[in-house]
Amino acid sequence: MISVDLSLEQLSISLRRLPTNEKMILWRLLDAEIDRAAIAKRFAEALKSIRAAYPNANEDEVMADILQATKEVRAARHGA
């Protein structure tokens, strides 16, 4: 067995360099291990927490804020 110490950033960079077919193989391997029920539960808990913290938030205003934040993040990532 070989052990290599890589940071998450180093691993991410290496994975991005893989050819598409190898990324797809990796995706299939990881996808099989995903616990979708656990992810759904975590999402529901986060949503419940947010709703409790902001009980008077207007859904349309929240959606507008989300869209604006997404736009800003994409602009920052892509240098737009």
Buried (B, 14 or more C-beta within 10 A) or exposed (E): EEEEEEEEEEEEEEEEEEEEEEEEEEEEEEEEEEEEEEEEEEEEEEEEEEEEEEEEEEEEEEEEEEEEEEEEEEEEEEEE
